[in-house]
Amino acid sequence: MSITLFENLTWAAFIFLFAPLVISIFRFRFFNFSQKRLLLLILATVLVEVISRVLWYKRINNLSVYHFYTIIEFLLIVNIYRKELSILFSKLFFKIMGILFTVFALVNTFFFQDLNTFNSNATTVLGLLVIFFALSYFYALLKEVKYSVLENNPMFWVNSGFLIYFSSNLILFFINNNLFKGASNEAGYLIWGLHAIVNIVLTVFYIIALWVNPKKL
């Protein structure tokens, strides 16, 4: 992949991330619990991406931003799932998960992958946990049908987006610091270009989740 195509993809993914915010301006009053929690995650993501891009253009290592964001992202995702999975797990379960992951991510930063290194260990664990939540949610849907049609269920779209995104990027998160240390720039551009495409796909799911009107049975 050429650097031009790579930059175009990353810019497209970055700009497209603002689309859910525009939708939220007009539809916020109709949001349910899941949609409001999703909006918090999107706001945090946009803020981090803006800070990261500013640092990158100033030629300052921006990987430290993602060390902190990984923790925030997980806690916000837990906040989304804790109500939706209440028939499977208690509130204490999610609190313990949040605490354990935070401790793990901090230990990883201080002792294994410092602020100038991509925190692939933490992001790999994050991906595995979110995939677990996503699969648990689909199982919960089988046990208790809350909506007349899945297309009108915002959490269905959020969950599907999470499952696709974290499944697609799990290998990338894990091998980033190892396989591509000595690889060519073209290989790096290809991998992170694909990552940008997956980001765009996730944003599409966010848009649908914020757009639909939940209709309960």
Secondary structure, 3 states (H helix, E strand, C coil): CCHHHHHHHHHHHHHHCCHHHHHHHHHHHHCCHHHHHHHHHHHHHHHHHHHHHHHHHCCCCCHHHHHHHHHHHHHHHHHHHHHHCCCCCCHHHHHHHHHHHHHHHHHHHHHCCCCCCCCHHHHHHHHHHHHHHHHHHHHHHHHCCCECCHHHCHHHHHHHHHHHHHHHHHHHHHHHHHHCCCCCHHHHHHHHHHHHHHHHHHHHHHHHHHHCCCCEC
